[in-house]
Amino acid sequence: MAIQPYLVGVSGFGTAERDRFQQLLDGMQFHVRLLDLAEYRDSGNAFPLALIVVSAPTSRSTLSPMKALAPQALVAVIGSDDSQIAAMDAIRAGADDYLCDRRCDAEIIDRLAKLFAASRSECSYFGASQSASQHGWIGTSAEAQRIWTTTAKVAPSRSTVLIEGQTGVGKDVVALALHKLSNRVSGPLVTMNCAAIPDALVEGELMGYRKGAFTGAIRSYDGKFRLAHKGTLFLDEVGELSLAAQAKILRVIESRQVCALGADNAVDVDVRIIAATNNNLEQAVREGRFRADLYYRLAVVRLNLPTLAERRSDIAAIATHLLQQIAQDSESASPTMSLAMVRALEQHDWPGNVRELRNALEHAFVTAADPARLDVDDLPPHIRHDSPVLFERAGSQAGQSEREMLIAALIRHSGRKSDVARSLNCSRMTLYRRLERAGLDAATIAASVA
């Protein structure tokens, strides 16, 4: 199935402006089609717009009809004035963001990427690589692409792979992709959670046993290695194995034979091993807790998965993907997320990574007042309270970004920082950090409304 492109509607662009903007879009990791708003209107609106970009100057009277044409689209104004007053005027007119075309390309691309990331929750298509997303690996960030490129390269080989990373980063997703993209896809993928099996039972679980080999062996069991013959054996949390169990696995890797408990002869096995750990195995080797010879056998290829906090630009796409899964499990329609909720998700540090994100989204899904559209207020309390985008809602437009709400609060309180901080339920020092992060100067905004 072809990937539906992001549709970006433009208005007020000359030929040179449009050509430069198209070059910026071509430099992004998104599949984008640029079209005039008039062209979009005449096309019958077959697909939703992700973004509307309008050349400055503009006003609420000019933006309102555009937003009515594509209510789901975010709106950005682009102009040559780099002042905060120009940005404030655009936001007052109803825009979601203001871009100065005199900034460097990298900065404009970064701002556009954030808008597209938010648009992922408002539209029904993705800009991520379809082949990666088909296997559950979502993201267009450099870190996500690095992992997927390496995964696709090493999957067809029989080399062992060691997947490293914190709990909840998606090690099982990568392991499954390595199997499905390999030449062993027609064979079994057998998983063993090394942390869940008592040490006394590990050998029998791995090698198998014959009926009567020990007390309680009332029937024969082939063991994980033989069950994975001609396929892949995924050793999850391999760092939890005892030294004795490590020695047994090493012997099988080197000999490619297993001898079940109670059996007289060893049998050949053809197994590709993928291991995963949230421990530092190099340090464990130095401390004598993990065998160096086994480590080097397992770590032929190492994939170190980034945390969710290290790939924040992927959070919106991952969240949308997870919401689709949650809705499908509940036999419900997949909801959209407000821009404010996307911002809140991007700001949270996610110590539990994707697993924590999924739990937060499921909480929002089952408790939301409007099951069709989730908002920041639907998130668990600790995420709402940690988020700098959860500001005073009175007088502010739902779905505003942090920058927009800061500007609105500064205008409302004439730049008085103590009043602004109190209205946003934060300290003055926190307010200063937010102003600096948003590139805002309270004195300039206060003077513009004086």
Backbone hydrogen bonds, N-H to C=O, Kabsch-Sander energy under -0.5 kcal/mol:
donor,donor_aa,acceptor,acceptor_aa,energy
6,Y,31,H,-3.4
8,V,6,Y,-0.5
8,V,33,R,-2.6
9,G,7,L,-0.5
9,G,51,L,-2.4
10,V,35,L,-1.8
11,S,53,V,-1.7
18,R,14,G,-2.6
19,D,15,T,-2.4
20,R,16,A,-2.2
21,F,17,E,-2.4
22,Q,18,R,-2.6
23,Q,19,D,-1.9
24,L,20,R,-2.0
25,L,21,F,-2.2
26,D,22,Q,-2.4
27,G,23,Q,-1.1
28,M,25,L,-1.6
30,F,28,M,-0.8
32,V,30,F,-0.9
33,R,6,Y,-3.1
35,L,8,V,-2.3
37,L,10,V,-2.1
40,Y,36,D,-2.3
41,R,37,L,-2.6
42,D,38,A,-2.3
43,S,39,E,-1.3
44,G,41,R,-1.0
45,N,40,Y,-1.3
50,A,7,L,-2.6
51,L,7,L,-1.3
52,I,74,L,-2.8
53,V,9,G,-2.9
54,V,52,I,-0.5
54,V,76,A,-2.6
55,S,11,S,-2.2
56,A,78,I,-2.6
63,L,59,S,-2.2
64,S,60,R,-2.4
66,M,62,T,-0.7
67,K,63,L,-2.6
68,A,64,S,-2.0
69,L,65,P,-1.6
70,A,66,M,-1.5
73,A,70,A,-1.8
74,L,50,A,-1.5
76,A,52,I,-3.1
77,V,97,D,-2.2
78,I,54,V,-2.7
79,G,99,L,-2.2
82,D,80,S,-0.6
87,A,83,S,-1.5
88,M,84,Q,-2.7
89,D,85,I,-2.5
90,A,86,A,-2.0
91,I,87,A,-2.2
92,R,88,M,-2.5
93,A,89,D,-1.6
94,G,91,I,-1.1
95,A,90,A,-2.3
96,D,75,V,-3.2
97,D,75,V,-1.2
99,L,77,V,-3.2
101,D,79,G,-2.5
101,D,99,L,-0.6
103,R,100,C,-1.6
108,I,104,C,-2.0
109,I,105,D,-2.9
110,D,106,A,-1.9
111,R,107,E,-2.0
112,L,108,I,-2.5
113,A,109,I,-2.7
114,K,110,D,-1.7
115,L,111,R,-1.6
116,F,112,L,-2.8
117,A,113,A,-2.6
118,A,114,K,-2.0
119,S,115,L,-2.1
120,R,116,F,-1.5
121,S,118,A,-1.2
122,E,118,A,-0.5
122,E,119,S,-0.9
123,C,119,S,-1.9
133,S,129,S,-2.5
134,Q,130,Q,-2.5
135,H,131,S,-0.7
135,H,132,A,-1.0
136,G,133,S,-1.6
137,W,132,A,-2.2
138,I,136,G,-0.8
145,Q,141,S,-2.6
146,R,142,A,-2.1
147,I,143,E,-2.0
148,W,144,A,-2.3
149,T,145,Q,-2.7
150,T,146,R,-2.0
151,T,147,I,-2.5
152,A,148,W,-2.7
153,K,149,T,-1.7
154,V,150,T,-2.4
155,A,151,T,-1.7
157,S,154,V,-1.2
161,V,273,I,-1.3
162,L,301,V,-3.1
163,I,161,V,-0.6
163,I,275,A,-3.3
164,E,162,L,-0.6
164,E,303,L,-3.2
165,G,277,T,-1.3
169,V,166,Q,-1.4
174,V,170,G,-1.9
175,A,171,K,-2.2
176,L,172,D,-2.2
177,A,173,V,-2.1
178,L,174,V,-2.6
179,H,175,A,-1.7
180,K,176,L,-2.6
181,L,177,A,-2.2
182,S,179,H,-1.3
185,V,182,S,-1.0
187,G,184,R,-2.0
190,V,188,P,-0.6
190,V,232,T,-2.8
192,M,234,F,-2.7
194,C,192,M,-1.1
194,C,236,D,-2.6
196,A,193,N,-1.5
197,I,194,C,-0.5
201,L,198,P,-1.8
202,V,198,P,-0.7
202,V,199,D,-0.9
203,E,199,D,-0.5
205,E,201,L,-2.2
206,L,202,V,-2.5
207,M,203,E,-3.2
208,G,203,E,-0.6
208,G,204,G,-1.6
209,Y,221,Y,-2.3
210,R,261,L,-2.6
212,G,217,A,-2.7
213,A,210,R,-2.3
217,A,214,F,-2.5
218,I,216,G,-1.9
221,Y,209,Y,-2.8
224,K,205,E,-2.5
225,F,206,L,-2.0
227,L,223,G,-2.3
228,A,224,K,-1.7
229,H,226,R,-1.3
230,K,270,D,-3.0
231,G,228,A,-2.6
231,G,270,D,-0.6
232,T,188,P,-2.7
233,L,272,R,-2.7
234,F,190,V,-3.2
234,F,232,T,-0.6
235,L,233,L,-0.7
235,L,274,I,-2.7
236,D,192,M,-1.9
236,D,234,F,-1.0
238,V,235,L,-0.7
238,V,276,A,-2.4
240,E,237,E,-1.8
241,L,238,V,-1.6
246,Q,242,S,-2.3
247,A,243,L,-1.9
248,K,244,A,-1.4
249,I,245,A,-2.0
250,L,246,Q,-2.4
251,R,247,A,-1.9
252,V,248,K,-1.6
253,I,249,I,-2.4
254,E,250,L,-2.4
255,S,251,R,-2.3
256,R,252,V,-3.0
258,V,267,V,-2.4
260,A,258,V,-0.5
261,L,208,G,-2.5
263,A,260,A,-2.2
267,V,258,V,-2.8
269,V,256,R,-2.2
271,V,269,V,-0.6
272,R,231,G,-1.9
273,I,271,V,-0.5
274,I,233,L,-2.5
275,A,161,V,-2.9
276,A,235,L,-2.3
277,T,163,I,-2.1
281,L,279,N,-1.1
284,A,280,N,-2.0
285,V,281,L,-2.4
286,R,282,E,-1.9
287,E,283,Q,-2.1
288,G,285,V,-1.3
289,R,284,A,-2.7
290,F,284,A,-1.2
295,Y,291,R,-2.3
296,Y,292,A,-2.3
297,R,293,D,-1.2
298,L,294,L,-2.4
299,A,295,Y,-2.8
300,V,298,L,-0.5
301,V,160,T,-1.1
301,V,298,L,-0.5
303,L,162,L,-2.7
304,N,302,R,-0.5
305,L,164,E,-3.1
305,L,303,L,-0.8
310,E,307,T,-0.7
311,R,308,L,-1.3
312,R,309,A,-0.6
314,D,311,R,-1.9
315,I,312,R,-1.7
318,I,314,D,-2.6
319,A,315,I,-3.0
320,T,316,A,-2.1
321,H,317,A,-2.3
322,L,318,I,-2.7
323,L,319,A,-2.6
324,Q,320,T,-2.0
325,Q,321,H,-1.7
326,I,322,L,-2.8
327,A,323,L,-2.8
328,Q,324,Q,-2.2
329,D,325,Q,-2.6
330,S,326,I,-1.4
331,E,328,Q,-1.2
332,S,327,A,-3.1
336,T,372,A,-2.2
337,M,121,S,-0.6
338,S,374,L,-2.2
342,V,338,S,-2.1
343,R,339,L,-2.4
344,A,340,A,-2.1
345,L,341,M,-2.5
346,E,342,V,-2.2
347,Q,343,R,-1.5
348,H,344,A,-1.4
353,N,350,W,-1.9
354,V,168,G,-1.5
355,R,168,G,-0.7
355,R,352,G,-0.8
356,E,352,G,-1.0
357,L,353,N,-2.2
358,R,354,V,-2.6
359,N,355,R,-1.8
360,A,356,E,-2.4
361,L,357,L,-2.4
362,E,358,R,-2.5
363,H,359,N,-2.3
364,A,360,A,-2.2
365,F,361,L,-2.6
366,V,362,E,-2.3
367,T,363,H,-1.4
368,A,364,A,-1.4
373,R,370,D,-1.3
374,L,336,T,-3.1
378,D,375,D,-2.0
379,L,376,V,-1.4
383,I,380,P,-0.9
384,R,380,P,-2.1
385,H,381,P,-2.9
386,D,382,H,-1.2
387,S,383,I,-1.1
390,L,387,S,-1.0
391,F,389,V,-1.5
396,S,393,R,-2.1
400,Q,397,Q,-1.4
405,M,401,S,-2.3
406,L,402,E,-2.3
407,I,403,R,-2.4
408,A,404,E,-2.4
409,A,405,M,-2.4
410,L,406,L,-2.7
411,I,407,I,-2.5
412,R,408,A,-2.5
413,H,409,A,-1.9
414,S,411,I,-1.3
415,G,410,L,-2.7
416,R,413,H,-2.2
417,K,415,G,-0.8
420,V,416,R,-2.5
421,A,417,K,-3.1
422,R,418,S,-2.0
423,S,419,D,-2.4
424,L,420,V,-1.8
425,N,422,R,-1.0
426,C,421,A,-2.5
431,L,427,S,-2.3
432,Y,428,R,-2.6
433,R,429,M,-2.1
434,R,430,T,-2.2
435,L,431,L,-2.7
436,E,432,Y,-2.5
437,R,433,R,-2.5
438,A,434,R,-2.1
439,G,435,L,-0.6
439,G,436,E,-0.8
440,L,435,L,-2.7
442,A,440,L,-0.5
445,I,441,D,-1.8
446,A,442,A,-2.7
447,A,443,A,-2.4
448,S,444,T,-1.5
449,V,445,I,-0.9
449,V,446,A,-0.6
450,A,447,A,-0.5
